[in-house]
Amino acid sequence: MSLAPGTFLGSYKVIELLGAGGMGEVYRARDSRLNRDVAVKTLPAAFANDSERMARLQREAQALAALTHPNIAAIYGLEESGGTRSLVMELVEGPTLAERIAGGPIPIDEALSIARQIADALGAAHDKGIVHRDLKPANIKFTDDGKVKVLDFGLAKAFDSDTASGNPVNSPTLTLEATRAGVIMGTAGYMSPEQARGKPVDKRADIWAFGVVLFEMLTGKFTFEGETVSDTLAAVLRADIDWRLLPADTPPRVRRLLQRCLERDLKRRLRDIGDAWIEIDAPEEQPAAAVAPRVDSAPPRRGLWWLPWAGAVLIGGAGVLWGLLHRSKPESRAVVRWTYSQKGSFALPVFSRDGTRMVTTEQADGKLFLTLRIMDQLGGKPIAGSEDCVTAEFSPDGQWIATFETRDGKFKKLPTTGGTPITLADAPTFFGSSWGEDGSIVFGAGKGLMRISSSGGTPEALTTPDAKKGETSHRTPYFLPGGRALVFTIAGSTSNQIAVLDLKKGTSKVVVQDGRDGRYVPTGHLVYLRGGTLFAAPFDTERLTVTGPEAPVIESVAATGPDNALAEYGFSNRGLMAYMESANQNSGTILEMMDDKGQIQTLSDMQLWGTGRLSPDGRRVANTIHSGSGAVGAGDIWTFDVERRTRQRLTFAGENQTPIWTPDGRRITFGATNNGKSGIYWVMADGSARAELLLATDTLPAPTSWSPDGKALVYTQAAAVKGRNRIWVLPVSGGVAGKPNPLHDTESSESGGQVSPDGKWIAYVSSESGQTEIYVQPFPGPGGKERVSTESGNVVRWAHNGRELLYLSRPPDRALMSVGFQASPALHIGLPRQLAKRTFGTTFDPTPDGKRFLVEEPPAAQQDNRVMMGVSDWFTELLERVPLKR
């Protein structure tokens, strides 16, 4: 059904028809809320009325909506109005690459520039598990300033239409009904051989199509063509590629890249689109690499060489049998790989420097702790005193472990064999640490890097993020040999950088763009994570600079922690290496509704992140969704409609978190850091206006509650110096913020303040007893406080009737608790009773009727097990993949 100009589809006003085809009609429309032009693709009636296909399209669109990249045309959402269902997308005005190729071959430099932008788009999508499936010149456009935009990302997986007649090379997306044997998708001339055979596809199908597109840019001719679709598919499957069509001056490295992309054997095809630029940037001839000397922290042992981790065997569901292999010549050691998996969640492998011990962070039966493995023994044992601890860093002598205790936000150390932890410093947010040979420890705790003696004392600030450069924090430090400098990550609102800090001069410089959690390997390499791939580059520790081209060395490496800042890999000075395999780069939390008996109804099949809060009417959820692993923070505020299962994005830049609703439900208040500036912001919940700054703050704040009259905002903020959480009350009148005042002047850490429905009480979390408990007191005061919880609590909410307090108990016994509350004629607080016990995330809110609760299923509950990959003698492999110059 065609739409006349002036027709409204929701908030989008149709302006003109831009094009039509088997996949529907595309219109230019005006977004009346955000005052911008968009492209609206109406769906064919047969498609729109098919509930299965619409559900598939909605799932794809939801995943794609979170995919933000300068070379990817964004999807804004799905719209339904008057029986017409439409897909709302970014409007790209310029010509297509197909039109450009029709004018003849593209010069090599221009073609490579275009190809690089296409590859960047594919790489960003592949990092999030999204495969385009229908890459072709007609789906690639140019903006007015010449930037490449790739369209229709991933929609071939959702669309299902009839094959059109006409030129098969330019045919619309081909599909067959999905079967267990697979589906055929893509456009005939650009389909990979596995697509043409109807087999399941992965990112290597896009790499094939990328090769076809680059070949056609250079030649101006079709790579595969025939009189019919069948002929074209037959050419894809069997026809020789006429390499003579390439211009005579095509560099050998470009020919080599094309041959690797257009390899019909999947096992021989280029595995990652990021590798394309390793081929392009490599010199034509490389001198034979020198064999680097074996790097050891101790002289080779005489007699038997014990090679740890030759294999892994599960014993009783846990434990590793480390194989012992005899080698008479250490110089000829073979690289051996192994895997280890177990029930429950375990993460962050860390080695002692001699490689004899390894520590992992584990969670089982709701308990969080560290486990120590002696490498020549079976299995591992929990470390006494490590309860509620995550991450670890061995001391140089291997006798101590530095760790982060999550309960109260403390940076601590404890003996490797177990014992009483010793607090070193406050760390409300933890971003990694490194223990130097001189006994000092550098760690990231939210903003800049801090240094402290391993014996204790006052932390010293080493760095301060440069807000003018868009830096939000410095994190994941790693000492270089000699201790005179360290590598660290500069986190920005849109990207990460690896930098080096000269500790003597106090100066720093960026050495790698787009990387995080960099570490120096004794082979002479700097390794770092980009997306889900570990890269390596030669590094000079004297000049403190990268000295050669980078190369990918390990794929599918997981990351964890705040903003996924901590890459999950570790290695010893003798070459043992282990990493956690990333099973799903997009894993997150799933929203659910739970009744008071613990019964669950799933709300979202997309992954949502952050702490979600219900609107006052219970119909919508405000939440933070992170855009991916490439951008630190990069969380944006979204709303999710509980009934319609649709979502809307409200912010588009910076690090945004902890959204809460104003009492009238019209605005959402949240904490944010944008261009290095932190503060409390608010935005219209319908997306009709941009977010506005309500109050500037020194550190990232977390709004938690409004008074019911909307005249006071309660928020939590860590102190800039001591890092201790504090509750603040901000008066607001007529949309203008006054001067905030602390709820208490206390040395205890306090957070999560919640004002009662009548505005006369405030419940909050405090650590004054030594562990987190729930308290209540008159609001705004004065008056004494009363303890609500009896055996710990760390998240609190009021029931809408004001007669009940609800809270979550602290791990390991995570449970939803209820306490009766009566304010008159005298204050009376009942005994806590358990409503439900399960794995809770941070989202928790009662519905207005008090019968259900908004909760989330965290990643650990969704995943039955994780896999740790190991490599023995990794240094040998590293030197082969990234040779050092002679």
C-alpha positions in Angstrom: 0.0 0.0 0.0 1.5 3.3 -1.1 1.5 6.2 1.3 0.6 9.7 0.3 2.8 12.7 1.3 1.6 14.1 4.6 0.6 10.6 6.0 1.7 10.0 9.6 3.2 6.8 10.8 3.3 7.4 14.5 5.5 10.4 14.9 6.9 10.2 11.4 5.4 12.4 8.6 5.8 11.0 5.1 7.4 13.5 2.7 8.1 11.6 -0.5 8.6 8.1 -2.0 12.3 7.3 -2.5 12.1 3.8 -4.0 10.2 0.5 -4.2 11.0 -3.1 -4.6 10.3 -6.6 -3.5 11.2 -5.7 0.1 8.6 -2.8 0.3 8.6 0.9 -0.4 11.1 3.4 1.1 10.0 6.9 2.0 11.6 10.1 3.2 9.8 11.0 6.4 10.2 13.7 9.1 10.6 12.7 12.7 8.4 15.2 14.5 10.0 14.5 17.9 13.6 15.0 17.0 13.2 17.2 14.0 15.2 15.1 11.6 14.6 13.3 8.3 14.6 9.5 8.3 14.0 6.7 5.9 10.9 4.7 6.5 10.6 1.3 4.8 7.1 -0.1 4.7 6.8 -3.8 4.8 4.8 -5.9 2.3 1.4 -7.0 3.6 2.4 -10.7 3.3 5.4 -10.0 5.5 3.8 -7.6 8.0 0.9 -10.0 8.7 3.2 -13.0 9.3 3.7 -13.0 13.1 6.7 -15.4 13.0 8.6 -13.2 10.5 7.7 -10.0 12.3 9.0 -11.5 15.6 12.2 -12.4 13.8 12.5 -8.9 12.3 11.9 -7.3 15.7 14.6 -9.4 17.3 17.0 -8.5 14.6 16.1 -4.8 14.7 16.5 -4.7 18.4 20.0 -6.0 18.2 20.9 -3.7 15.3 19.5 -0.7 17.1 22.3 -1.0 19.6 24.9 -1.2 16.8 26.3 2.3 16.5 29.2 3.0 14.1 30.0 5.9 11.8 30.0 3.6 8.7 26.7 1.8 9.6 23.3 3.3 8.8 21.4 3.2 12.1 18.1 1.5 12.7 15.9 3.7 14.9 13.0 1.3 15.5 9.8 -0.4 14.3 6.6 1.5 13.9 3.0 0.4 13.5 0.2 2.8 12.6 -3.1 2.2 10.8 -2.3 -1.3 9.9 1.0 -0.3 8.3 4.2 -1.7 9.7 7.5 0.1 9.0 11.1 0.0 9.7 12.6 3.4 10.6 16.2 3.9 9.6 18.9 6.6 9.2 18.4 8.5 5.9 21.5 8.4 3.7 21.1 10.8 0.8 24.1 10.0 -1.4 24.6 7.6 -4.3 25.2 3.9 -3.9 28.5 2.1 -4.6 26.8 0.2 -7.4 26.2 3.5 -9.1 29.8 4.4 -8.6 31.1 1.1 -10.0 28.8 1.5 -13.0 31.0 4.4 -14.0 34.0 2.2 -14.4 36.9 0.9 -12.2 37.7 2.9 -9.1 41.4 4.0 -8.6 43.3 1.7 -6.2 43.8 4.3 -3.5 40.2 5.4 -3.5 39.0 1.7 -3.7 41.1 0.8 -0.6 39.8 3.8 1.3 36.2 2.7 0.6 37.1 -0.9 1.4 38.6 0.1 4.7 35.4 1.9 5.8 33.3 -1.2 4.8 35.7 -3.4 6.7 35.4 -1.2 9.8 31.6 -1.4 9.6 31.8 -5.2 9.3 34.3 -5.5 12.1 32.1 -3.5 14.5 29.1 -5.7 13.7 31.1 -9.0 13.9 32.4 -8.0 17.3 28.7 -7.9 18.4 27.9 -11.2 16.7 26.0 -9.6 13.9 26.5 -10.8 10.3 25.3 -8.7 7.4 24.5 -11.7 5.1 23.6 -9.4 2.1 26.6 -7.2 1.5 26.6 -5.8 -2.0 27.3 -2.4 -3.7 23.6 -1.6 -3.8 23.6 -1.7 0.1 26.6 0.7 0.4 26.0 4.4 0.0 28.0 7.6 0.3 27.1 10.6 2.4 27.5 14.1 1.1 31.0 14.4 2.6 32.1 11.1 1.0 31.8 8.8 4.1 30.7 5.2 3.5 27.5 4.0 5.0 26.6 0.3 5.0 22.8 -0.3 4.9 20.4 -3.1 5.9 22.8 -4.7 8.3 21.6 -8.2 9.3 18.1 -7.8 7.9 18.6 -10.6 5.4 18.3 -12.9 8.4 14.8 -11.5 9.1 13.4 -10.7 5.6 11.9 -13.5 3.6 10.6 -12.6 0.1 10.1 -14.2 -3.3 12.9 -14.2 -5.9 12.4 -11.5 -8.4 12.9 -11.8 -12.1 15.4 -9.7 -14.0 19.2 -9.6 -13.7 20.1 -12.2 -11.1 23.2 -10.3 -10.1 21.1 -7.4 -9.0 18.2 -9.5 -7.8 16.7 -8.6 -4.4 17.5 -10.7 -1.4 17.0 -14.4 -2.2 15.4 -16.5 0.5 13.9 -19.9 1.0 11.8 -21.0 3.9 14.0 -21.8 6.8 14.6 -25.5 7.4 16.9 -27.5 9.6 19.3 -27.9 6.7 19.7 -24.1 6.6 18.5 -21.2 4.4 19.7 -19.6 1.3 20.0 -15.8 1.7 21.9 -13.0 0.1 22.1 -11.6 -3.4 23.1 -14.2 -6.0 26.4 -12.5 -7.3 27.6 -11.8 -3.8 26.6 -14.9 -1.9 29.3 -17.0 -0.4 29.5 -20.6 -1.5 28.1 -21.8 1.8 25.1 -19.5 1.4 24.5 -20.7 -2.2 24.5 -24.3 -0.8 21.9 -23.4 1.9 24.3 -24.0 4.7 24.5 -22.0 8.0 26.7 -18.9 7.7 29.0 -16.9 9.9 31.1 -13.7 9.5 33.2 -15.4 6.8 30.2 -15.1 4.5 30.6 -11.3 4.8 34.3 -11.6 4.2 33.6 -13.4 0.9 31.2 -10.6 -0.1 33.7 -8.0 0.9 36.2 -9.6 -1.5 33.6 -9.6 -4.3 32.8 -5.9 -3.7 36.5 -5.0 -3.6 37.2 -7.0 -6.8 34.3 -5.2 -8.6 35.5 -1.7 -7.4 39.0 -2.4 -8.9 37.7 -4.0 -12.2 34.4 -2.2 -12.8 33.0 -5.7 -13.7 30.9 -8.3 -12.0 32.8 -11.1 -10.3 30.1 -13.7 -10.9 27.3 -13.4 -13.4 25.0 -15.6 -15.5 21.8 -15.5 -17.5 19.7 -16.8 -14.6 19.9 -16.9 -10.9 20.9 -20.5 -11.1 23.7 -19.7 -13.5 25.0 -17.1 -11.2 24.9 -19.4 -8.2 26.7 -22.0 -10.2 29.4 -19.5 -11.0 29.7 -18.7 -7.3 30.2 -22.4 -6.6 32.5 -23.5 -9.4 33.6 -20.8 -11.8 37.2 -19.7 -11.8 37.8 -16.0 -10.9 39.4 -14.1 -13.8 42.3 -12.5 -11.9 43.5 -11.0 -15.2 40.7 -8.4 -14.9 42.5 -6.7 -12.1 44.5 -3.6 -13.2 48.1 -4.4 -14.0 49.3 -2.0 -11.2 47.3 -3.8 -8.5 49.8 -4.3 -5.6 50.6 -8.0 -4.8 49.4 -7.5 -1.3 45.9 -6.5 -2.6 45.8 -9.5 -4.9 46.8 -11.7 -1.9 44.0 -10.2 0.2 41.4 -10.8 -2.6 42.6 -14.4 -2.9 42.2 -15.0 0.8 38.7 -13.4 0.9 37.5 -15.3 -2.2 38.7 -18.7 -1.0 35.8 -21.2 -1.3 37.3 -23.5 1.4 36.0 -21.9 4.6 39.0 -23.2 6.5 41.4 -21.4 4.2 39.4 -18.1 3.9 40.4 -15.0 5.9 38.9 -15.6 9.3 38.5 -12.0 10.5 37.8 -8.8 8.6 40.3 -7.0 10.8 43.1 -9.2 9.3 42.4 -7.5 5.9 44.5 -4.5 7.0 47.3 -6.7 8.2 47.5 -7.8 4.6 47.1 -4.3 3.1 49.6 -2.6 5.5 52.2 -5.4 5.3 55.4 -4.6 3.3 55.7 -6.5 0.0 58.8 -8.3 1.0 59.8 -9.0 4.6 63.3 -10.1 5.6 63.6 -13.4 7.4 62.7 -12.9 11.0 65.4 -13.5 13.5 64.8 -16.3 16.0 64.4 -14.5 19.3 66.0 -16.0 22.3 63.9 -18.0 24.7 62.6 -15.6 27.4 62.7 -17.2 30.9 62.6 -15.8 34.4 64.9 -18.6 35.5 67.5 -20.8 33.8 66.2 -24.0 32.1 65.9 -27.0 34.3 68.2 -30.0 33.8 66.7 -33.3 33.0 62.9 -33.5 32.5 61.1 -30.4 31.3 57.7 -30.3 32.8 55.3 -28.8 30.3 52.1 -27.8 32.3 48.7 -27.8 30.9 49.2 -30.2 28.0 45.6 -31.3 28.5 42.6 -30.8 30.7 40.3 -33.4 32.1 37.2 -32.7 34.2 37.2 -34.7 37.4 33.8 -34.7 39.2 32.8 -31.7 37.1 35.9 -29.7 38.1 39.7 -29.9 38.2 42.3 -30.1 35.6 44.8 -32.8 34.8 47.9 -31.0 33.8 49.8 -33.3 31.4 53.5 -33.8 31.9 55.5 -34.1 28.7 59.2 -34.9 28.5 61.4 -32.8 26.3 65.1 -33.3 26.0 65.7 -30.1 24.1 63.9 -27.1 25.5 64.5 -25.1 22.3 62.2 -27.4 20.3 59.2 -27.2 22.6 55.9 -27.5 20.8 52.9 -25.2 21.4 50.1 -27.2 23.1 46.5 -26.0 23.5 44.0 -27.1 26.1 40.6 -26.3 27.4 38.9 -26.3 30.8 35.2 -25.9 31.6 33.2 -26.3 34.7 29.7 -25.6 36.1 29.2 -22.2 37.6 30.9 -19.0 36.8 34.6 -18.5 36.8 36.7 -15.7 35.3 39.9 -13.7 35.1 42.8 -16.2 35.1 45.9 -14.7 36.7 49.3 -16.4 37.0 52.2 -16.1 39.4 55.2 -14.8 37.5 57.0 -18.2 37.7 53.8 -19.9 36.3 53.5 -22.4 39.2 50.2 -21.0 40.4 47.0 -19.5 39.0 44.1 -17.7 40.6 40.6 -17.4 39.1 37.5 -15.5 40.3 34.7 -18.0 40.8 31.0 -17.9 41.7 29.1 -21.0 42.9 25.9 -21.4 44.8 25.6 -17.6 45.0 29.0 -17.3 46.6 31.9 -15.2 45.2 35.5 -16.1 46.0 39.0 -16.7 44.6 40.3 -20.1 43.8 44.0 -21.1 43.8 45.4 -23.8 41.5 48.8 -25.3 41.9 49.8 -26.1 38.4 51.3 -29.5 39.0 48.3 -30.7 41.0 44.7 -31.6 40.2 41.9 -29.2 40.8 41.9 -26.0 42.9 40.9 -24.8 46.3 39.0 -21.7 47.4 41.3 -19.2 49.2 40.2 -18.6 52.8 39.4 -14.9 53.4 38.6 -14.2 49.7 34.8 -14.1 50.1 33.2 -11.3 47.9 36.5 -10.8 46.2 37.0 -10.5 42.4 40.2 -10.1 40.3 43.6 -10.8 41.6 47.2 -9.7 41.1 50.2 -11.7 42.5 53.0 -10.0 44.3 56.4 -10.4 42.6 57.4 -13.2 45.0 54.0 -14.9 44.6 53.3 -14.8 48.4 50.4 -12.2 48.3 47.4 -11.5 46.2 46.0 -8.0 45.6 42.2 -8.1 45.1 39.0 -6.1 45.0 36.4 -6.7 47.7 33.0 -6.0 46.2 30.9 -5.8 49.4 32.3 -2.5 50.6 34.4 -1.3 47.7 37.9 -2.0 49.2 41.2 -2.7 47.5 42.9 -5.4 49.7 45.7 -7.9 49.9 45.7 -11.3 51.4 48.2 -14.2 51.6 48.1 -16.6 48.6 47.5 -19.5 51.0 44.6 -17.7 52.6 44.1 -15.6 55.7 42.8 -12.3 56.9 42.6 -9.7 54.2 44.4 -6.4 54.8 42.6 -3.2 53.5 44.9 -1.0 51.4 42.5 1.7 50.0 38.9 2.5 49.2 38.0 1.7 45.6 34.3 2.3 44.9 34.9 1.3 41.3 37.8 -1.0 40.4 39.7 -1.0 37.1 42.6 -3.3 37.6 46.0 -3.2 39.3 49.7 -3.9 38.8 52.2 -4.9 41.6 55.7 -3.5 41.0 59.1 -5.0 41.9 59.6 -2.0 44.3 56.6 -3.0 46.4 54.3 -0.3 45.1 50.9 -1.1 43.6 49.2 1.0 41.0 45.4 0.7 40.6 42.5 2.3 38.8 39.6 3.3 41.1 37.3 5.4 38.9 39.1 8.5 37.5 42.9 8.6 37.4 45.5 6.0 38.4 46.5 5.7 42.1 49.7 4.4 43.6 50.1 2.9 47.1 52.7 1.0 49.0 51.9 -2.7 49.4 52.5 -2.1 53.1 49.6 0.4 53.2 49.4 4.2 53.5 47.8 7.0 51.7 47.2 6.5 47.9 49.1 8.9 45.6 47.4 10.2 42.5 49.5 9.5 39.4 47.3 10.7 36.6 44.2 12.9 36.0 42.0 12.3 32.9 42.0 15.3 30.5 38.4 16.3 30.0 39.3 18.6 27.1 40.4 15.5 25.2 37.3 13.6 26.0 39.0 11.3 28.6 36.7 9.9 31.2 39.1 7.7 33.3 42.5 5.9 33.4 42.5 2.2 34.1 44.2 -1.2 33.8 47.8 -0.3 34.6 50.7 -2.6 33.9 54.3 -2.1 35.0 57.0 -2.2 32.3 60.3 -3.9 33.1 62.4 -1.9 35.5 59.4 -0.2 37.0 60.2 3.2 35.5 57.0 3.3 33.3 53.7 1.6 33.0 51.1 0.9 30.3 47.5 1.9 30.9 44.2 2.4 29.2 42.7 5.9 28.5 38.9 5.5 28.5 37.0 8.0 26.5 33.3 8.5 25.7 33.6 6.8 22.3 36.9 4.8 22.3 39.9 3.5 24.2 43.6 4.2 23.8 46.7 2.4 25.1 49.1 4.9 26.6 52.5 4.7 28.4 53.2 6.8 31.6 56.9 7.7 32.3 56.9 7.6 36.1 60.1 9.6 36.4 59.0 12.4 34.1 55.3 12.2 34.9 54.5 12.4 31.2 52.4 10.1 29.1 51.8 9.4 25.4 49.3 7.3 23.4 51.0 4.3 21.7 47.9 2.4 20.4 44.6 3.7 19.2 41.4 1.7 19.8 42.7 -0.8 22.4 42.3 -1.7 26.1 43.9 -3.6 28.9 47.4 -3.5 27.4 50.2 -5.6 28.9 53.9 -6.1 28.1 55.1 -9.6 27.3 58.7 -10.5 27.9 59.1 -11.5 24.3 59.2 -7.8 23.5 55.5 -7.3 22.5 52.7 -5.1 23.7 49.4 -7.1 23.7 45.9 -5.5 24.1 42.3 -6.3 23.4 40.3 -4.7 20.6 36.7 -5.9 20.3 37.0 -9.6 21.2 40.4 -10.1 19.6 43.8 -9.9 21.3 46.4 -8.0 19.2 50.1 -7.8 19.6 52.7 -5.3 18.3 56.5 -5.1 18.8 57.4 -2.7 21.7 60.6 -0.9 22.7 60.8 -0.5 26.5 63.6 2.0 26.2 61.9 4.4 23.7 58.5 3.5 25.1 57.0 3.1 21.7 55.5 0.5 19.3 58.1 -0.4 16.7 56.2 -2.5 14.1 52.8 -3.4 12.7 50.3 -5.1 14.9 48.7 -8.4 14.2 45.7 -10.4 15.8 47.0 -13.3 17.9 43.9 -14.7 19.7 40.2 -14.4 18.8 37.1 -14.6 21.1 38.7 -13.3 24.3 36.2 -12.3 26.9 36.1 -9.1 29.0 34.4 -8.3 32.3 34.1 -5.7 35.0 32.7 -2.1 34.7 32.4 -1.2 31.0 34.0 -4.6 30.2 37.3 -2.9 31.0 39.1 -6.0 32.3 40.3 -8.4 29.5 40.1 -12.0 30.7 43.6 -13.3 29.9 46.8 -13.9 31.8 50.3 -15.2 31.2 53.4 -16.1 33.2 57.0 -15.0 32.6 57.7 -18.6 31.3 55.1 -18.5 28.6 52.0 -20.2 30.1 48.9 -18.4 28.8 45.2 -18.7 29.5 42.1 -16.8 28.6 38.3 -17.0 29.0 36.6 -17.7 25.7 34.0 -15.2 24.8 30.9 -17.2 24.0 28.6 -14.2 23.3 29.9 -10.7 23.0 26.4 -9.4 23.4 25.6 -11.2 26.6 23.8 -9.0 29.1 20.8 -9.0 31.4 17.2 -10.1 30.4 14.3 -8.2 32.0 11.7 -10.3 33.8 8.5 -9.9 35.9 8.4 -12.0 39.1 5.5 -12.6 41.4 5.9 -13.1 45.2 6.2 -16.8 44.7 9.2 -16.5 42.5 7.4 -17.3 39.2 9.0 -15.6 36.2 7.6 -14.0 33.0 10.3 -12.9 30.5 9.8 -9.4 29.1 12.7 -9.0 26.8 14.6 -11.3 24.4 17.1 -8.5 23.8 20.0 -8.0 26.3 19.6 -5.0 28.6 22.3 -3.6 30.9 22.4 -1.5 34.0 19.8 -0.9 36.7 16.3 -0.8 35.3 13.5 1.2 37.0 9.7 1.1 36.4 7.8 4.2 35.5 5.3 5.5 38.1 2.4 3.8 36.1 4.4 0.6 35.7 4.1 0.6 31.9 7.7 1.4 31.0 11.2 0.7 32.1 14.1 3.1 32.0 17.4 1.3 31.5 21.0 1.7 30.3 22.1 -0.2 27.2 25.8 -0.4 26.3 26.7 0.0 22.7 29.4 -2.6 22.7 32.9 -3.6 23.7 34.7 -1.1 21.5 33.5 2.0 23.4 34.2 2.4 27.0 31.1 3.4 29.0 29.1 4.3 25.9 26.0 3.4 27.7 22.8 5.2 26.7 19.4 5.6 28.4 16.6 3.8 26.7 13.0 3.1 27.7 11.3 -0.2 27.2 7.5 -0.6 26.9 6.4 -3.5 29.0 3.2 -4.2 27.0 4.3 -3.5 23.5 7.9 -4.9 24.0 9.4 -1.9 22.1 12.2 0.4 23.2 13.3 4.0 22.5 16.7 5.6 22.8 16.9 8.9 24.7 20.7 9.7 24.8 23.3 9.4 22.1 26.7 10.2 23.6 28.9 9.8 26.7 28.6 7.4 29.6 25.0 7.4 31.0 23.7 5.2 33.9 21.3 4.7 36.8 18.1 6.3 35.3 15.1 7.0 37.5 11.7 8.5 36.7 10.4 11.9 38.0 7.2 11.5 40.0 5.0 12.6 37.1 6.7 10.1 34.7 7.5 12.9 32.2 11.3 12.9 32.6 14.1 10.5 33.4 17.0 11.6 35.6 20.4 9.9 35.3 24.1 10.2 36.0 26.4 10.8 33.1 29.9 11.7 32.0 30.1 13.5 28.7 33.3 14.9 27.3 35.0 14.4 30.6 32.3 16.3 32.6 30.2 14.5 35.2 26.8 15.4 36.5 23.1 14.7 36.9 21.1 15.1 33.7 17.4 14.7 32.8 15.6 14.1 29.6 12.0 14.0 28.4 10.8 10.4 28.5 9.1 10.7 25.1 12.4 11.7 23.4 11.0 15.1 22.4 14.1 17.0 23.6 17.8 16.5 24.3 19.1 15.7 27.7 19.9 18.8 29.9 22.4 19.1 32.8 20.7 19.5 36.1 23.8 19.6 38.4 27.5 19.4 37.6 29.5 17.0 40.0 33.1 16.1 40.6 32.6 12.3 40.1 29.9 10.3 38.4 26.7 10.5 40.5 23.9 7.9 40.7 20.4 9.3 41.2 18.3 7.0 43.3 15.0 8.6 44.2 12.7 11.7 44.0 10.5 13.0 46.8 6.8 12.5 45.7 6.4 16.3 45.2 9.3 16.5 42.9 11.1 19.1 45.0 14.0 17.0 46.2 16.3 14.5 44.4 18.3 12.0 46.3 21.5 10.7 44.8 24.7 8.8 45.7 28.2 10.0 44.8 31.7 8.8 45.7 33.9 11.4 47.3 36.6 12.7 45.0 39.4 12.1 47.6 38.5 9.1 49.8 36.2 7.5 47.3 33.6 6.7 50.0 29.9 6.7 48.8 27.7 9.4 50.3 24.0 10.2 50.0 23.1 13.8 48.9 19.8 15.6 48.8 19.4 18.1 45.9 16.6 20.7 46.2 14.9 21.4 42.8 12.4 24.2 42.2 10.9 25.1 38.8 13.4 22.8 37.0 16.3 24.6 38.6 18.7 22.8 41.0 19.8 24.4 44.3 22.7 23.5 46.5 23.0 19.8 47.5 23.4 18.8 51.1 24.7 15.5 52.5 22.1 13.3 54.3 24.7 12.5 56.9 28.2 13.6 57.9 29.5 10.1 58.4 32.6 8.0 57.7 30.5 5.1 56.7 29.7 4.3 53.1 26.0 5.0 52.3 24.1 4.7 49.1 20.7 3.9 47.5 18.5 6.4 49.3 14.7 5.8 48.6 12.1 8.4 49.7 8.8 6.9 51.0 5.6 7.4 49.0 4.4 10.0 51.5 7.7 11.8 51.4 8.3 11.6 55.2 10.9 8.8 55.4 14.0 7.7 53.6 15.4 4.1 53.5 19.0 3.6 52.5 22.0 1.2 52.6 24.9 1.8 55.1 28.1 -0.1 56.0 28.4 1.3 59.5 28.0 -2.1 61.2 30.8 -3.6 59.2 28.6 -5.0 56.5 25.8 -3.4 54.4 22.4 -3.2 56.1 19.2 -1.3 55.4 18.2 1.7 57.6 15.3 4.1 57.7 14.9 7.6 59.2 12.7 10.6 58.9 13.1 12.7 55.7 14.5 15.2 55.3 15.2 15.1 59.0 15.8 15.5 61.9 15.3 12.2 63.6 17.1 9.0 64.6 17.6 6.0 62.3 16.3 2.5 62.7 17.8 -0.7 61.2 15.5 -2.6 59.0 17.5 -5.7 57.9 18.8 -8.2 60.3 21.3 -10.2 58.3 22.5 -7.8 55.6 20.9 -6.0 52.7 22.1 -4.0 49.8 19.2 -2.8 47.6 16.0 -1.3 49.1 12.6 -0.2 47.6 9.3 1.0 49.1 6.0 -0.7 48.2 3.7 1.8 46.6 1.3 1.7 49.6 4.2 2.8 51.9 3.4 0.0 54.4 6.1 -2.3 53.3 9.9 -2.1 52.7 11.4 -4.5 50.2 15.1 -5.3 49.9 17.6 -7.8 48.5 19.9 -9.5 50.9 23.7 -9.4 50.3 25.3 -12.4 48.5 25.9 -15.2 49.0 22.3 -15.7 50.4 20.7 -13.5 47.8 17.0 -13.2 48.5 14.0 -10.8 48.2 12.9 -9.8 51.7 9.8 -8.0 52.9 9.4 -5.9 56.1 6.2 -4.4 57.4 6.4 -0.6 58.1 4.1 1.4 60.2 4.7 5.1 60.9 1.8 6.0 63.2 0.6 6.2 65.9 4.2 5.1 66.6 7.0 3.8 64.4 6.9 0.0 64.1 9.2 -2.1 61.8 8.3 -5.8 61.5 10.6 -8.8 61.1 12.0 -9.6 57.7 10.4 -12.4 55.8 11.7 -14.1 52.6 9.6 -13.7 49.5 11.8 -15.4 46.9 15.4 -16.6 46.6 17.2 -16.7 43.2 20.0 -15.1 41.3 19.2 -11.4 41.3 20.9 -8.7 39.3 20.8 -5.0 40.1 17.3 -4.4 38.7 14.5 -4.7 41.2 11.3 -2.6 41.4 7.8 -3.4 42.6 4.8 -2.8 40.3 2.2 -0.2 41.4 -0.3 -2.9 42.4 2.4 -4.6 44.6 1.8 -8.0 43.1 4.9 -8.4 40.9 8.5 -7.2 40.7 10.6 -6.1 37.8 13.9 -8.1 38.1 16.7 -9.1 35.7 18.4 -12.4 34.9 22.2 -11.7 35.0 24.6 -13.3 32.6 25.9 -15.8 35.2 22.3 -17.3 35.6 21.9 -17.6 31.8 25.2 -19.4 31.2 25.7 -22.9 32.6 29.4 -22.9 32.1 32.4 -21.0 30.8 35.4 -22.3 28.9 39.0 -21.4 29.7 41.4 -21.8 26.8 45.1 -22.4 27.5 48.3 -22.3 25.5 51.6 -23.7 26.7 54.8 -22.0 25.4 52.7 -19.2 24.1 55.8 -17.1 23.5 56.9 -19.3 20.7 53.6 -18.8 18.9 53.6 -15.1 19.6 57.1 -14.7 18.0 56.0 -16.6 15.0 52.9 -14.5 14.4 54.5 -11.2 15.2 58.2 -11.5 14.4 60.6 -8.9 15.9 62.9 -7.0 13.6 66.5 -8.1 13.4 
